[in-house]
Amino acid sequence: MLHPVPRQRVFEARYEQGYRYLDRCGDALLILEDILSQDTHCVWLPEEATPTGARLMCPDLDTYVVFNASSLIIDHQVIGEAQFDFVAVATTTLSTLVGRFDLQKMRRFGFRRFFIIPAADDSIDDADRLSLRLPPVKEWLSSVDPEFVMRSYEQVSVFETKDRSKGLRVSTKPYTKVGTELHVDERLKIPPHHLREGQHKALVEQLRRTQARDRAPEAGVLVDIDYYWMWPPKDTNVKDFIESGMRASEEALAALVRGKSP
């Protein structure tokens, strides 16, 4: 039995005419830093604010908020046992931007989840072999060379309503992580007493988690499930959308593991 392991979840909102971002980005960052810190009881730190985008992070929750004049992305790296109300963070963040930037029209809501189906051995070959267990096509006849055999498999399937207002995209591909270059937050080079209370400790704990994760090799199949609504009404309930995305992704994942179409 294959056992998918969650690795990441992302909420994205794309919107029209977010031009006020350039004038009100700083205000939005200040509001989100205070509200999200209060709501989650964790430290949130603004990282940057440029004409091309603003970024806010929570080291304790391994979560990033990125927004600009056209979109908002909330990215949670699922590491260890960190649990929090992702829906509440998404709802609060989007409502803050709608108010500050006077957003009137949403182009797209997306809820994306990533899973790793672990291979028996942490090797590229084993990840390739595992990928062959998932596709609907078991054999491939090649006119190029009769000795060719399928070595690995990548697939993308898209399901949409007739009017294309809602959809689900499921993709799989072999995945191998031998090791990654460790990024050290520049703020860790600053004396702790120069930072706001709790910031240094949160960054150190995040670095420790990242070091432990990156030292461990990993191989398997990466499953990427993207659930989306096109042109949702401005008053669309974010909670309802994400909960629908959760159900759809769970059903798609279960069907994939069983070897059947969602």
C-alpha positions, 0 to 999 in steps of 0.5 A, a space after each residue: 500500500 502506498 502512503 503519501 506524505 504531505 509536504 506543502 499546501 498553498 493558497 493563491 488569489 489572483 485579482 484585478 486592478 491591485 494598483 494601490 499595492 504600490 502606495 499601501 504595501 507598507 500599511 498592509 505589511 504592518 497590519 498583517 504582522 500584528 494580526 497574524 502574530 496575535 491570531 497564531 501566537 507566533 512571530 511573523 516577520 516582514 522580509 521585504 517590500 519592493 515594487 515587484 512584491 512584498 514578503 512576510 514569514 513565520 519561522 515557527 510555522 514554516 509559512 510565507 505570505 507573498 503579495 503584489 499588485 496582481 496576486 496573493 500566495 500563502 505557502 506552508 511548508 509542511 514540516 514536522 508537527 506544526 499545526 495551525 489554522 491555515 484557513 484563518 490565515 488565508 481568510 485574514 490575509 486576503 480580507 486585509 488586502 481587499 480592504 487596503 487595496 480596494 480590490 473589486 474583482 477576483 480572477 482565480 482562487 487556487 488551493 494546491 497541495 504537494 505530497 511525496 509517495 516515498 520509495 523503498 530506497 532513497 535512490 533515483 532508480 527506485 523513484 523511477 520504478 515507483 513512478 511506473 506503478 501510477 500511470 494508466 499506461 503500463 506498456 509503450 510500443 516504440 517504433 524507434 527501438 524495440 528494446 526501449 522500455 518505460 523507465 520512468 513516467 510523468 503525467 498531468 491530468 486536468 478535470 474541469 466543469 463544462 463552463 470551465 469555472 472550476 477545475 482540478 489538475 493532478 500531476 506526478 513525477 519521480 522526485 529525488 532530494 540528495 541534499 540542498 544548499 542551506 540558506 541562512 537568514 541574514 537576521 541570524 547574523 545580527 545580535 539577538 538583542 537587536 531583534 524584536 522579542 522572539 524573532 531570533 529564537 524563531 529563526 534559530 528553531 526554523 534553521 534547526 528544522 531545515 538542517 535536519 530535513 535537508 540532511 536526510 535523502 529522500 526519493 519517491 513520486 511527487 504528487 501535485 494537486 491544484 484545485 481552482 475556481 475561475 472568476 469567483 465572486 468578490 464575497 466568495 467564502 475562502 473557508 468554503 473554497 479551501 474545504 472544497 479543495 481539501 475534499 477534492 484533493 483527498 479524493 484525487 489522491 486516494 484514486 491515484 493510489 488505487 490506480 483509478 481516475 478521480 
